[in-house]
Amino acid sequence: MLFNSPEFLFCYLPIVVAGYVVLGRFGRTPVVAWLSLMSVAFYGYWRPAFLLLLVGSIVVNYACARAIWRYRARPGIQRTLLILGVTANLGALAYFKYLFPLLHFFNDALGLGYAVGTVILPLGISFFTFTQIAYLLDLAQDEAGPQDFTSYVLFVTFFPHLIAGPILHHREIMPQFAASRSFALRWDDFALGLSWFVLGLCKKVLIADHLAPYADAGFAHPETLTLTSGWLTVLNYAMQLYFDFSGYSDMAIGLARMFSIQLPLNFDSPYKASSIIDFWSRWHMTLTRYLTLYLYNPISLSINRRRAAAGKPNARKALKTLSGFTALVAVPNMATMLLAGVWHGAGMQFVIFGALHGMYLTINHGWRVVRVEGSVLAKVVSWTPVSVVLTLLAVFVGQIFFRAASVHDALRVLAALCGAGGIGNGSQVGHGYWAILMLPIVWFLPNTQEILGQAKAIRPNLLRGSPLALWQPNLRWAASLGVALVAVLWYLTDTSSFLYFQF
């Protein structure tokens, strides 16, 4: 079920809210059971057969979690159980997401001619799989505690985040369902959450969905792209991806807030980033946190331990040597981002996407080590307009591989950006120029959480001091959001899925 579908807006969501209002009078247990049941129903609406996968994954992981907790005084057994649990999760993910694309790749590469089948990728499998892996790891490290089965089901399936995140830590959400809290509907949270949801819905329906045809047309026929149409295609996709996924995250956060549950922020104006390091601290923030905690940090710690055992330095001075920088910076960054690329898909284009960002991060860290403060080059590169544009161009190149159907298509798009197909506009892009108007929006206007007063501070922007810069639960904002919602409903006849559903 899609957040931007009539079924969700006019049937599912009102039923869930009504049930929450009624059952909230009886305390935690009925509320948790109700939200768990409705979250499972939310997932099963798309394809009921995949409920077996979701429920099976939950049952297996819950049993594994109970066993890990039971044997916490016996590290050897606990470690074995953890390995088995993580392996089972990765095995299911590998079967649905990677096995058949790899079989097709080797079948075509080797010219075997076998009839290789396909399998439908279950929605949200990466998100609910990694959520449960993180819980097992946290449980084994005493960073999380055991839960009753219904609470665990809610943790995994809570419908706002189930399909495409944000990726949650157990300690973030379950304490908010503690028995000590009130489960009555809080109208201040409901108003804020509904406003957040409507703003995210506007991003998706009024912006992202209108950019999609121009991006799709260009990437469908990369051989016809010119210099102009190539850049318009890339810009349309960059803006579509941003408003689509950040819109989904806003809707997820808003839906949870309607029930007085605070989900972590997932976007913080990433196209304003002045470096790739800054970009990854703003883009898909919960994924960045996950990669840091469960991939980068363990890899880095292992390298540091091996170097210490060999008597090699790990201090800052080591970063100024080629071997030290390679071991302490390049290897963990490249390994983490390559795995991040593979997480998004099995194609070689995703491997290159990960490798590019690993290289970007390595270069960014290297620049911080070798730059000479006060030099002309350092001043030019650190000037905000220059650093933002350089960062965005690097991101665009990565997004080409992220979107293209193959490496060959991605290279064709890159060639077009360099003028290989001529200069003039191509008919496949049509009137896609209005994507250019999105740049001032993402650069100079406040983001959603800033407008809603949920950011630490309102950064300088063109609306600073204007009534439109800060949301208030008043008639003016209610009327404005009402008009926006009417505009959204006008376009709901062509409901489209979210880009990150494929991951």
Secondary structure as the mmCIF struct_conf table of DSSP 4:
data_model
#
loop_
_struct_conf.conf_type_id
_struct_conf.id
_struct_conf.beg_label_comp_id
_struct_conf.beg_label_asym_id
_struct_conf.beg_label_seq_id
_struct_conf.end_label_comp_id
_struct_conf.end_label_asym_id
_struct_conf.end_label_seq_id
TURN_TY1_P TURN_TY1_P1 PHE A 3 ASN A 4
BEND BEND1 SER A 5 SER A 5
HELX_RH_AL_P HELX_RH_AL_P1 PRO A 6 GLU A 7
HELX_RH_PI_P HELX_RH_PI_P1 PHE A 8 TYR A 12
HELX_RH_AL_P HELX_RH_AL_P2 LEU A 13 LEU A 23
HELX_RH_3T_P HELX_RH_3T_P1 GLY A 24 PHE A 26
HELX_RH_AL_P HELX_RH_AL_P3 ARG A 28 GLY A 44
TURN_TY1_P TURN_TY1_P2 TYR A 45 TRP A 46
HELX_RH_3T_P HELX_RH_3T_P2 PRO A 48 PHE A 50
HELX_RH_AL_P HELX_RH_AL_P4 LEU A 51 ARG A 70
TURN_TY1_P TURN_TY1_P3 TYR A 71 ALA A 73
HELX_RH_AL_P HELX_RH_AL_P5 PRO A 75 ALA A 94
HELX_RH_PI_P HELX_RH_PI_P2 TYR A 95 LEU A 99
HELX_RH_AL_P HELX_RH_AL_P6 PHE A 100 ALA A 109
TURN_TY1_P TURN_TY1_P4 LEU A 110 GLY A 111
HELX_LH_PP_P HELX_LH_PP_P1 ILE A 120 PRO A 122
TURN_TY1_P TURN_TY1_P5 LEU A 123 GLY A 124
HELX_RH_AL_P HELX_RH_AL_P7 ILE A 125 ALA A 140
TURN_TY1_P TURN_TY1_P6 GLN A 141 ASP A 142
BEND BEND2 GLU A 143 ALA A 144
HELX_RH_AL_P HELX_RH_AL_P8 PHE A 149 THR A 157
TURN_TY1_P TURN_TY1_P7 PHE A 159 ALA A 164
HELX_LH_PP_P HELX_LH_PP_P2 PRO A 166 HIS A 169
HELX_RH_AL_P HELX_RH_AL_P9 HIS A 170 ILE A 173
HELX_RH_3T_P HELX_RH_3T_P3 MET A 174 PHE A 177
TURN_TY1_P TURN_TY1_P8 ALA A 179 SER A 180
BEND BEND3 ARG A 181 ARG A 181
BEND BEND4 ALA A 184 ALA A 184
HELX_LH_PP_P HELX_LH_PP_P3 LEU A 185 ARG A 186
HELX_RH_AL_P HELX_RH_AL_P10 TRP A 187 CYS A 202
HELX_RH_PI_P HELX_RH_PI_P3 LYS A 203 ALA A 208
HELX_RH_AL_P HELX_RH_AL_P11 ASP A 209 ALA A 220
HELX_RH_3T_P HELX_RH_3T_P4 PRO A 222 THR A 224
HELX_RH_AL_P HELX_RH_AL_P12 LEU A 227 MET A 258
TURN_TY1_P TURN_TY1_P9 PHE A 259 SER A 260
HELX_LH_PP_P HELX_LH_PP_P4 LEU A 263 LEU A 265
BEND BEND5 ASP A 268 ASP A 268
HELX_RH_3T_P HELX_RH_3T_P5 PRO A 270 LYS A 272
BEND BEND6 SER A 274 SER A 275
HELX_RH_AL_P HELX_RH_AL_P13 ILE A 276 TRP A 280
TURN_TY1_P TURN_TY1_P10 SER A 281 ARG A 282
BEND BEND7 TRP A 283 HIS A 284
HELX_RH_AL_P HELX_RH_AL_P14 MET A 285 LEU A 291
HELX_RH_PI_P HELX_RH_PI_P4 THR A 292 TYR A 296
HELX_RH_AL_P HELX_RH_AL_P15 ASN A 297 ALA A 309
TURN_TY1_P TURN_TY1_P11 ALA A 310 GLY A 311
BEND BEND8 ALA A 315 ALA A 315
HELX_RH_3T_P HELX_RH_3T_P6 ARG A 316 LYS A 320
BEND BEND9 THR A 321 THR A 321
HELX_RH_AL_P HELX_RH_AL_P16 LEU A 322 PHE A 325
HELX_RH_PI_P HELX_RH_PI_P5 THR A 326 ALA A 330
HELX_RH_AL_P HELX_RH_AL_P17 VAL A 331 HIS A 344
BEND BEND10 ALA A 346 GLY A 347
HELX_RH_AL_P HELX_RH_AL_P18 MET A 348 VAL A 370
TURN_TY1_P TURN_TY1_P12 GLU A 373 GLY A 374
BEND BEND11 SER A 375 SER A 375
HELX_RH_AL_P HELX_RH_AL_P19 VAL A 376 SER A 382
BEND BEND12 TRP A 383 TRP A 383
HELX_RH_AL_P HELX_RH_AL_P20 THR A 384 ARG A 403
BEND BEND13 ALA A 404 SER A 406
HELX_RH_AL_P HELX_RH_AL_P21 VAL A 407 LEU A 417
TURN_TY1_P TURN_TY1_P13 CYS A 418 GLY A 421
BEND BEND14 ILE A 423 GLY A 424
HELX_LH_PP_P HELX_LH_PP_P5 ASN A 425 GLY A 426
TURN_TY1_P TURN_TY1_P14 SER A 427 HIS A 431
HELX_RH_3T_P HELX_RH_3T_P7 GLY A 432 LEU A 437
HELX_RH_AL_P HELX_RH_AL_P22 MET A 438 PHE A 444
BEND BEND15 LEU A 445 LEU A 445
HELX_RH_AL_P HELX_RH_AL_P23 THR A 448 ILE A 451
TURN_TY1_P TURN_TY1_P15 LEU A 452 GLY A 453
BEND BEND16 ALA A 455 ALA A 457
HELX_LH_PP_P HELX_LH_PP_P6 ILE A 458 ARG A 459
BEND BEND17 PRO A 460 PRO A 460
TURN_TY1_P TURN_TY1_P16 LEU A 462 GLY A 465
BEND BEND18 SER A 466 SER A 466
HELX_RH_3T_P HELX_RH_3T_P8 PRO A 467 ALA A 469
BEND BEND19 LEU A 470 LEU A 470
BEND BEND20 PRO A 473 ASN A 474
HELX_RH_AL_P HELX_RH_AL_P24 LEU A 475 TRP A 490
TURN_TY1_P TURN_TY1_P17 TYR A 491 TYR A 491
HELX_RH_3T_P HELX_RH_3T_P9 LEU A 492 ASP A 494
HELX_RH_3T_P HELX_RH_3T_P10 LEU A 499 GLN A 502
#
